[in-house]
Amino acid sequence: MESRTEGLANFLVYDDVFFNTKMRSLRDISVMFLRALNRKGTVLDTTSATGVRGIRYCLEASIDKAIFLDINKNAYENTKRNVELNRIDGTVLNEDIRSFSCKSNERFSAIDLDPFGTPVPYMKDLLSIGRDGTLYMVTATDTAVLCGAHANACIREYAARPLHNELCHEVGIRILIAYAVRLAAELNFGVHVYLALSNLHYMRIFFELKRGSTNALDSVRQIGFGSYCNKCHRYYYAPGIASAPAQVCESCGGRTERFGPLWLGSIYDKGVIAAMLSHSSGASDEAISLLYKVYNELDIPFFYSVPKLTAMLGVGSISQNVMVKELSKKGAASLTHFDPSGIKTDVPYDDIISELKTHVTTKAMR
């Protein structure tokens, strides 16, 4: 048994209960999210382990009460002990998500799902107990599946074709959001996405349910497909469940690779992210740094890898910061947290290529 402190929580970690110290920054961001939205009420921590997430929500955000679930008996005992140690209003249940969801009549302000692996087996059950305005914080750690290393598993679990290249993390997180949107629509809910993060071995999405058929349809209409040219690295995308992005690349004539369905709508509510940063007291430097990257990131689908483009052109290297500066003279451009070598921009592809060639030629003449 080990005694630990995180945020305002003092807690024990039993020898046979999993606790990931590397996820501290993600727990900090989740606390900041609930602080920013200032929702009171009850939170459901569905995979509690030590219970630290739900405990911190009660101690550090506006949450009044937490219900903790864990099917593992030792984790249940560990959470129960920690709830008592921190003197919060909490109910701890040694129960699985499905059985709990079938009988729950509780109104939850927020529901947290952080399973080992894919969230797919639990998503529909948890969405079924949501109400208008319920907040969801959902983690996926099956990144090899969502990033296309196991493409068939992604097709089977998420009913979507992934992409296994530099875009894989953003494509994966947009596949995850689209999956949640489709399930929510079946229950007559639309979805407002506040934040989507890909970091280390996890993907995490933060969203809110919006009741009504109009909201559900509006959300579904933001799902679409993309295509990618492996020859020149240009990408295309189009909204609509029957959309058909370019099958032949307009720039080089290469055959493109199709991916999706996936979410093509906004993944950053910049107002909420700004509020999160203003409520960052006690958060780790890593959490704050990641949020600042996201806050400064252009909120459009996909990006270009600068090293891939320069390698394709056979030209010298150029820093991403320089490219952002130059492209910002022609349109919008930013770095992206999805890839340290990537740039997001609304500047047309052919102009990006022209800028790369011009910059390298100018540099060689100096």
Order of alpha helices (4+ residues) and beta strands (2+ residues): beta-beta-alpha-beta-alpha-beta-alpha-beta-alpha-beta-alpha-beta-alpha-alpha-alpha-beta-beta-alpha-beta-beta-beta-alpha-alpha-beta-alpha-alpha-beta-beta-alpha
